[in-house]
Amino acid sequence: MKNHILYIIVRVEVESKTDSLMETVAEFEQETKYSFDSTENVKVLETELLATGFNHP
């Protein structure tokens, strides 16, 4: 068996009531649920949310 790392990029635009981008990202990381299920031939070992943000005027 081989282990591979897959980078799956998802763009999410949000409207936030927080005071800063850091607070928005922190709340999103803590309270948003996401999952990737294993298949018959591919077992998901670990997932991690890699978050970054941009301020839009």
NUKEBA-327869 format. One line per field, with one value per atom (N, C-alpha, C): x, y, z; residue in three letters; residue number from 1. Coordinates in nm, 2 decimals. Layout:
u = X/...
v = Y/...
w = Z/...
residuo = ALA/...
num = NUM/...
//
This chain:
u = 0.08/0.00/0.09/0.04/0.11/0.03/0.10/0.03/0.06/-0.05/-0.04/-0.10/-0.06/-0.12/-0.19/-0.32/-0.40/-0.43/-0.41/-0.45/-0.58/-0.69/-0.82/-0.85/-0.86/-0.87/-1.02/-1.07/-1.21/-1.21/-1.28/-1.29/-1.43/-1.43/-1.55/-1.56/-1.66/-1.68/-1.78/-1.75/-1.84/-1.87/-1.98/-2.01/-2.00/-1.92/-1.89/-1.93/-1.97/-2.00/-1.88/-1.77/-1.66/-1.58/-1.49/-1.41/-1.29/-1.24/-1.12/-1.12/-1.04/-1.02/-0.98/-0.88/-0.83/-0.95/-1.04/-1.15/-1.24/-1.26/-1.35/-1.29/-1.17/-1.10/-1.11/-1.08/-1.08/-1.22/-1.32/-1.46/-1.50/-1.46/-1.49/-1.42/-1.30/-1.22/-1.29/-1.33/-1.38/-1.52/-1.60/-1.75/-1.80/-1.72/-1.76/-1.73/-1.82/-1.80/-1.77/-1.67/-1.63/-1.58/-1.60/-1.55/-1.53/-1.44/-1.41/-1.41/-1.50/-1.52/-1.42/-1.39/-1.30/-1.39/-1.31/-1.38/-1.33/-1.37/-1.33/-1.18/-1.12/-0.97/-0.89/-0.95/-0.88/-0.93/-0.84/-0.88/-0.83/-0.92/-0.88/-0.82/-0.69/-0.62/-0.63/-0.64/-0.64/-0.68/-0.75/-0.78/-0.74/-0.71/-0.68/-0.73/-0.79/-0.83/-0.72/-0.67/-0.56/-0.63/-0.65/-0.72/-0.64/-0.68/-0.61/-0.72/-0.70/-0.81/-0.76/-0.85/-0.82/-0.93/-0.90/-1.00/-1.04/-1.17/-1.23/-1.30/-1.27/-1.33/-1.48
v = -0.12/0.00/0.12/0.23/0.36/0.46/0.55/0.67/0.79/0.87/0.99/1.10/1.22/1.34/1.41/1.44/1.51/1.65/1.75/1.88/1.91/1.93/1.96/2.11/2.20/2.34/2.38/2.44/2.48/2.63/2.71/2.86/2.88/2.95/2.98/3.13/3.19/3.34/3.35/3.43/3.44/3.58/3.60/3.73/3.72/3.80/3.78/3.90/3.86/3.97/3.98/3.91/3.93/4.05/4.09/4.22/4.20/4.08/4.07/3.94/3.93/3.82/3.70/3.72/3.61/3.55/3.63/3.58/3.50/3.55/3.48/3.34/3.33/3.21/3.11/3.16/3.08/3.02/3.11/3.06/2.95/2.98/2.89/2.75/2.76/2.63/2.55/2.62/2.56/2.50/2.57/2.54/2.48/2.47/2.42/2.27/2.19/2.05/2.02/1.94/1.89/1.75/1.67/1.53/1.47/1.38/1.30/1.16/1.08/0.94/0.86/0.74/0.64/0.57/0.51/0.43/0.29/0.20/0.06/0.04/0.13/0.12/0.23/0.33/0.44/0.47/0.46/0.49/0.62/0.71/0.84/0.83/0.87/0.86/0.99/1.10/1.23/1.34/1.44/1.56/1.68/1.79/1.91/2.03/2.13/2.25/2.35/2.38/2.48/2.61/2.70/2.82/2.94/3.02/3.15/3.24/3.37/3.46/3.58/3.65/3.78/3.87/4.00/4.10/4.16/4.16/4.22/4.35/4.46/4.59/4.59
w = 0.00/0.00/0.00/-0.06/-0.07/0.00/0.07/0.13/0.03/0.01/-0.07/0.00/-0.02/0.03/-0.08/-0.07/-0.17/-0.12/-0.20/-0.16/-0.24/-0.17/-0.23/-0.19/-0.29/-0.26/-0.28/-0.17/-0.17/-0.14/-0.22/-0.20/-0.13/-0.02/0.05/0.08/0.03/0.06/0.17/0.27/0.39/0.42/0.48/0.54/0.69/0.76/0.90/0.98/1.10/1.20/1.30/1.28/1.37/1.33/1.42/1.41/1.32/1.30/1.22/1.14/1.04/0.96/1.04/1.13/1.22/1.30/1.36/1.43/1.34/1.22/1.13/1.09/1.06/1.03/1.15/1.27/1.39/1.42/1.41/1.43/1.32/1.20/1.09/1.12/1.15/1.18/1.29/1.40/1.52/1.50/1.42/1.42/1.29/1.19/1.06/1.05/1.01/0.99/0.84/0.82/0.69/0.71/0.60/0.61/0.47/0.47/0.35/0.39/0.32/0.35/0.27/0.33/0.26/0.16/0.06/-0.04/-0.02/-0.10/-0.09/-0.11/-0.19/-0.22/-0.16/-0.11/-0.05/0.09/0.19/0.32/0.36/0.41/0.46/0.59/0.61/0.73/0.82/0.76/0.84/0.74/0.80/0.73/0.81/0.75/0.82/0.74/0.80/0.74/0.73/0.61/0.60/0.55/0.64/0.62/0.59/0.50/0.47/0.43/0.44/0.41/0.34/0.27/0.21/0.24/0.27/0.29/0.16/0.14/0.02/0.06/-0.01/0.03/0.01
residuo = MET/MET/MET/LYS/LYS/LYS/ASN/ASN/ASN/HIS/HIS/HIS/ILE/ILE/ILE/LEU/LEU/LEU/TYR/TYR/TYR/ILE/ILE/ILE/ILE/ILE/ILE/VAL/VAL/VAL/ARG/ARG/ARG/VAL/VAL/VAL/GLU/GLU/GLU/VAL/VAL/VAL/GLU/GLU/GLU/SER/SER/SER/LYS/LYS/LYS/THR/THR/THR/ASP/ASP/ASP/SER/SER/SER/LEU/LEU/LEU/MET/MET/MET/GLU/GLU/GLU/THR/THR/THR/VAL/VAL/VAL/ALA/ALA/ALA/GLU/GLU/GLU/PHE/PHE/PHE/GLU/GLU/GLU/GLN/GLN/GLN/GLU/GLU/GLU/THR/THR/THR/LYS/LYS/LYS/TYR/TYR/TYR/SER/SER/SER/PHE/PHE/PHE/ASP/ASP/ASP/SER/SER/SER/THR/THR/THR/GLU/GLU/GLU/ASN/ASN/ASN/VAL/VAL/VAL/LYS/LYS/LYS/VAL/VAL/VAL/LEU/LEU/LEU/GLU/GLU/GLU/THR/THR/THR/GLU/GLU/GLU/LEU/LEU/LEU/LEU/LEU/LEU/ALA/ALA/ALA/THR/THR/THR/GLY/GLY/GLY/PHE/PHE/PHE/ASN/ASN/ASN/HIS/HIS/HIS/PRO/PRO/PRO
num = 1/1/1/2/2/2/3/3/3/4/4/4/5/5/5/6/6/6/7/7/7/8/8/8/9/9/9/10/10/10/11/11/11/12/12/12/13/13/13/14/14/14/15/15/15/16/16/16/17/17/17/18/18/18/19/19/19/20/20/20/21/21/21/22/22/22/23/23/23/24/24/24/25/25/25/26/26/26/27/27/27/28/28/28/29/29/29/30/30/30/31/31/31/32/32/32/33/33/33/34/34/34/35/35/35/36/36/36/37/37/37/38/38/38/39/39/39/40/40/40/41/41/41/42/42/42/43/43/43/44/44/44/45/45/45/46/46/46/47/47/47/48/48/48/49/49/49/50/50/50/51/51/51/52/52/52/53/53/53/54/54/54/55/55/55/56/56/56/57/57/57
//
